[in-house]
């Protein structure tokens, strides 16, 4: 064998009992494919400067993403193949599509800073999805670790729709806030802040009557001002992680300050110290 050369890796054939030989479930994977198509269509719309359509396509991709997981859990058709396929589709719909949208719509005038911000957002989305796959069987189901990539993508889409709501069309000017928002959303995705997952919310079971009233009020707000409702909702969810973190840290600091300090115990043979009148 010549120096510096090695044998090519031997590819092992699939075993007869592998999950792919047994087949795949159609319904959840078709829903995942629908989200993948919506994400790709958003990219095409961004390239043609149809930014409002691109933002709506990301919203549709999020609907497909929510449905495929729900359907897989309700029908007990969740498989490892479906999890991996869903993650790849999410990278397109909630990584590449929003990065392309925010770059073509707002970051291109920033030059290198603009495309680096979009590339960093895409990288953070890929890292977030990879970490989710690794921790899928070990993390708590009630909370996500870091901002979910669909929520970050929806925040960008809601920003675009809000600008259109107030009469802005086409690419924006050189807004520093949009550049900082892109960096901020990327940082929240790779953070370790807990975010409520809503996975344990059972819509098919009985709920308190107040829950129905709240749902009706939210539905009316959505129908009245959908762009504003989505903007406040998604950015409120994105900021809930940092707000909860600082709230918990503030309570810990306050509890440490209010811990009573006991006087030191006297040594053997030493007379007890005189008590402070304020401690009586």
Secondary structure as GFF3:
##gff-version 3
##sequence-region A 1 280
A	DSSP	alpha_helix	19	22	.	.	.	ID=ss1
A	DSSP	alpha_helix	26	47	.	.	.	ID=ss2
A	DSSP	alpha_helix	51	74	.	.	.	ID=ss3
A	DSSP	alpha_helix	80	91	.	.	.	ID=ss4
A	DSSP	pi_helix	92	96	.	.	.	ID=ss5
A	DSSP	alpha_helix	97	102	.	.	.	ID=ss6
A	DSSP	pi_helix	103	107	.	.	.	ID=ss7
A	DSSP	three_ten_helix	108	110	.	.	.	ID=ss8
A	DSSP	alpha_helix	112	134	.	.	.	ID=ss9
A	DSSP	beta_strand	143	145	.	.	.	ID=ss10
A	DSSP	alpha_helix	149	165	.	.	.	ID=ss11
A	DSSP	alpha_helix	176	189	.	.	.	ID=ss12
A	DSSP	beta_strand	194	196	.	.	.	ID=ss13
A	DSSP	alpha_helix	209	224	.	.	.	ID=ss14
A	DSSP	alpha_helix	226	257	.	.	.	ID=ss15
A	DSSP	three_ten_helix	277	279	.	.	.	ID=ss16
###
